Amino acid sequence: MSEENKAIARKFFKMFELGDTGLADKVVAADYVNHNALPGQRLGIEGVKQFATSIKNAIPDIQFNIGDQIAERDKVVTRYTVGGTHQGELFGIPATGKQVKWTATATMTVANGKIQEAWINWDQWGLMQQLGIVPPPGG
């Protein structure tokens, strides 16, 4: 079961890389909850699809590189790095053309072959610094 749950989590990330929201129907529960959703972000499977589309439009060459993945019972924890070129609006920020890269950790609960809920913590501050929205420390 642990290896199956890891594969489900990897497909979730692959959905963002490919921009294939059809993968959400295969790996995300209809009542999915992201406990760290951004303000205004829709919940449920439709929210995931909308978010995946917006990310793919903003960073068309987005890549998820998994560093570590641990699964036990119904939980999967994935530490990963995300990177790509900011070529479209991202969180209201117009395209900058800059290369961006940030780290994240996702803890997901999987039941009946689908992700039910997630806690996704990512380096929002670092991304905003790379986009020039906030100055680096001491800058």
BELSULCOR-V785162 format. One line per field, one symbol per residue. phi: phi as a letter, one per 40 degrees, with the letter a starting at -180 (. if undefined). psi: psi as a letter, one per 20 degrees, with the letter a starting at -180 (. if undefined). A space follows every 50 residues. Layout:
phi=???
psi=???
//
This chain:
phi=.ccccccccccdccdcccgccccdccbbcdbdbbcbdcdgcccgcccccc ccccccccbdcdbbbccbabbafcbbbbbabbaibcbadbfgccdbgccb aababbbbbbafgbccaabbbbcccccccccgcbccdgb
psi=hghghghgghhghhggghknihhhhhipqhkppoikqqpipqrahhhggg ggghghhhmhkpppopgqppppcjqpppprpprapnirpokjpqpijqpq prqrppoqpppkjqphrqooprmgggghghijhqqqpj.
//
